[in-house]
């Protein structure tokens, strides 16, 4: 848990008042489920941390099969809620973006495992396509059934109760093409789930905060404004922790 979350909880205890909900953001770096990209980890936490937000990196299990990463992330969400976080957001990149989207969308009977918003950068969203096959093989195996591939594809999991999504990509990404983001974005549109989509014309795969990457660098400013809206939004009754 970050020092900022500790401080906000201490302030709550000292004032004895009922302040706005404590929001914590979990950062999930990319790396194709084989590594954790360092530039998508602590630098993103430093960018996120500010008024109303605390953030931390979660280094989920690598080179393991589904559902181990999902179960590990759900345990981390429960831990943070146990420490006092009322609202949880996830920010994920590439393979970490798939995990972020998966935890936001996969059905669960435990409200404490639900997240309230998700930011996905150049995320792997579909296991039904051949996009970045090495990641799919690590997560699902060489001979994954069509049913399993469908069940781990984010677009198939969106419902009218899904949380808001911020999606961004670059049109020049040759490893995870923007088709992945378009494919996911169509599902929230169909189910009337709030979402924002930005596809920038230039930039490679895995630019992280995209500093020095031209127009793609604007995603951080857009996401800051969008995230502030999520922090102010009420938590749906079905997603409140007990």
C-alpha positions, 0 to 999 in steps of 0.5 A: 500500500502506498504512503499516500493511501496511509496518509489519507486514511490517517486524515480520515481517522483524525478528522472523524468526518466522512470524507469522499471515498478513498481511491487507489489505482493499481498499475499493471505493467506490460511485458507479454505475460513474460516480464514486467516493463519497468517504464510502465511501472513506477514512472506511471505511479509517480504520474498518477499520484496526486490529489485524490489518488494513491497508486501502486504497482502490482507485479502479477505472476508471469509465465503462468496459466490463466486464472493465476494472474487474475486470482492474484490481482483479485487478492491484491484488490481485496487486500487494498480494500481491507486497508481502507480503499473504497474505490479501486481503479486499474491502469494496464499496458499491453499484456498488463492491459489485458489483465486490467480489463479482465479483472474489471470485466470478469464475473465475480460474486465478491463485491470487494473484488470489483473495480470502479474504472479501468485505463488500458493502453495498447492492450491485448483485448482478444484471445480469439485473434492471432495478435501477439500469439506468444502472450496467448500461448503463455496464458492459455496454452498452445491448444486452448479451446475456442470456449476458453479463448472466448471466455478470456476475450474482453469484448465478450465480458462487457455487460451493462454493469461494467465499469467505465473504460479509458482506452488508448492506442497508436495506429502504428503499433505493429505488435498489438494493432489498434484493432484490439482497442477498436474490438473492445470499444465496440462492446461498451458502446453496445451496452451503453457503458461509459468509455473514452477511446483515443487512437493516435496516428503515430507511435510504436508499441509500448511507449508508456507515458509516451513522453517524446512520442509526439501526439501520443504524449497527450494521452496522459493529460486526457486520462488525468481529466477522465480519472478525476471524473471517475474519482468524483463519481458515486460508487454504484451500490452493487460495487460497494464494499461491505 
